[in-house]
Amino acid sequence: MARTTQFNLPRFFQALADDTRLRLLNLMGEQEVCVCYLVEILGGPQPKISRHLAFLRNAGIVAARREGKWMHYRVVMPPHVGASQVVRQTLDFLKDDKVMQADRGRLTKACCSPAKYALDGAPLPTPVTAPCCEVC
């Protein structure tokens, strides 16, 4: 119960109130993704993407894991029950958005042809509950 009282609700909603952060959540969805893929798909500078990922981490929506030189990110459910429901509903809503679908399509192409996207050697996204694409 103590973790729930420490949950910062305004920070949580601030994290969801940004287009770049929503696009990041959409790309992670149900998989763990190396930051290099997120940078490639969104086309932004790595420091900007990392700042947005840090904001999501501080809001309790994203977890990070280092593996050698690679940083992997995945969506996690916040400790607050209502916030967890909001995250699930947001991810479901994002699946139907055309821009978000295009981002996921670019991720699928990148993970299936990493050399074409200057991602050769980068670890492929790892499914949390589903594969990133049928080919991978």
C-alpha positions as CSV (number, residue, x, y, z in Angstrom):
1,M,0.0,0.0,0.0
2,A,2.9,2.4,0.7
3,R,4.0,2.3,-3.0
4,T,0.6,3.4,-4.1
5,T,0.7,6.5,-1.8
6,Q,4.1,7.5,-3.3
7,F,2.8,7.4,-6.9
8,N,3.0,10.8,-8.5
9,L,-0.3,11.2,-10.4
10,P,0.5,14.6,-12.0
11,R,3.8,13.3,-13.3
12,F,2.1,10.2,-14.7
13,F,-0.4,12.3,-16.7
14,Q,2.4,14.6,-17.8
15,A,4.2,11.6,-19.2
16,L,1.2,10.7,-21.3
17,A,0.6,14.3,-22.5
18,D,3.4,14.3,-25.0
19,D,3.4,13.0,-28.6
20,T,6.9,11.7,-28.5
21,R,6.4,9.8,-25.3
22,L,3.1,8.3,-26.7
23,R,5.0,7.2,-29.8
24,L,7.7,5.6,-27.6
25,L,5.1,3.7,-25.6
26,N,3.4,2.6,-28.8
27,L,6.7,1.2,-30.2
28,M,7.5,-0.6,-27.0
29,G,4.0,-2.0,-26.6
30,E,4.4,-5.6,-25.6
31,Q,8.1,-5.9,-26.3
32,E,11.4,-4.7,-24.9
33,V,13.2,-2.5,-27.4
34,C,16.8,-1.2,-27.7
35,V,17.0,2.5,-27.6
36,C,18.8,2.5,-31.0
37,Y,15.6,1.3,-32.7
38,L,13.6,4.0,-31.0
39,V,16.0,6.6,-32.2
40,E,16.0,5.2,-35.7
41,I,12.2,5.0,-36.0
42,L,11.4,8.4,-34.4
43,G,14.2,10.1,-36.3
44,G,15.1,12.3,-33.3
45,P,18.5,12.8,-31.7
46,Q,19.5,10.2,-29.2
47,P,19.7,12.6,-26.2
48,K,16.1,13.8,-26.9
49,I,14.8,10.3,-27.0
50,S,16.7,9.4,-23.9
51,R,15.2,12.4,-22.0
52,H,11.7,11.3,-23.0
53,L,12.5,7.7,-21.9
54,A,13.8,9.0,-18.5
55,F,10.6,11.0,-18.1
56,L,8.6,7.8,-18.7
57,R,10.8,5.9,-16.2
58,N,10.3,8.6,-13.5
59,A,6.6,8.4,-14.1
60,G,6.7,4.6,-13.4
61,I,5.5,3.6,-16.9
62,V,8.8,2.3,-18.4
63,A,11.6,0.2,-17.1
64,A,15.2,0.0,-18.5
65,R,17.8,-2.7,-18.6
66,R,21.4,-2.4,-19.7
67,E,23.0,-5.3,-21.6
68,G,26.6,-4.4,-22.4
69,K,26.5,-1.2,-24.4
70,W,22.8,-1.5,-25.2
71,M,19.9,0.0,-23.2
72,H,16.6,-1.9,-23.5
73,Y,13.2,-0.3,-22.6
74,R,9.8,-1.9,-21.9
75,V,6.4,-0.7,-20.7
76,V,5.6,-1.6,-17.1
77,M,2.4,-1.2,-15.2
78,P,2.5,1.5,-12.5
79,P,1.8,0.5,-8.9
80,H,-1.4,2.5,-8.9
81,V,-4.4,0.4,-10.1
82,G,-6.1,3.2,-11.9
83,A,-2.9,4.3,-13.6
84,S,-2.3,0.7,-14.8
85,Q,-5.8,0.7,-16.4
86,V,-5.0,4.0,-18.1
87,V,-1.8,2.6,-19.5
88,R,-3.5,-0.5,-20.8
89,Q,-6.3,1.6,-22.4
90,T,-3.8,4.1,-23.9
91,L,-1.8,1.3,-25.5
92,D,-5.0,-0.2,-26.9
93,F,-6.0,3.2,-28.2
94,L,-2.6,3.8,-29.8
95,K,-2.9,0.5,-31.8
96,D,-5.8,2.1,-33.9
97,D,-4.0,5.4,-34.6
98,K,-2.7,5.8,-38.2
99,V,0.6,7.5,-37.1
100,M,1.2,4.9,-34.5
101,Q,0.5,2.1,-36.9
102,A,3.1,3.7,-39.3
103,D,5.7,3.8,-36.6
104,R,5.1,0.1,-35.8
105,G,5.4,-0.7,-39.5
106,R,8.8,1.1,-39.6
107,L,9.9,-0.9,-36.5
108,T,8.8,-4.1,-38.1
109,K,10.9,-3.3,-41.2
110,A,13.9,-2.2,-39.1
111,C,13.9,-5.3,-36.9
112,C,13.6,-7.6,-40.0
113,S,16.4,-5.7,-41.9
114,P,18.7,-4.1,-39.3
115,A,21.6,-3.7,-41.8
116,K,19.4,-1.5,-44.0
117,Y,18.7,0.8,-41.1
118,A,22.3,1.1,-39.8
119,L,21.2,-1.1,-36.9
120,D,23.4,-4.1,-37.8
121,G,24.6,-5.7,-34.6
122,A,21.9,-4.1,-32.5
123,P,19.8,-6.5,-30.4
124,L,16.3,-7.2,-31.9
125,P,13.3,-6.2,-29.9
126,T,12.4,-9.0,-27.5
127,P,8.7,-10.0,-27.1
128,V,7.3,-9.5,-23.6
129,T,4.1,-11.3,-24.6
130,A,4.1,-11.3,-28.5
131,P,6.7,-11.4,-31.3
132,C,7.7,-8.0,-32.9
133,C,6.7,-9.3,-36.4
134,E,5.8,-12.6,-38.1
135,V,9.2,-12.8,-39.9
136,C,11.5,-12.3,-36.9
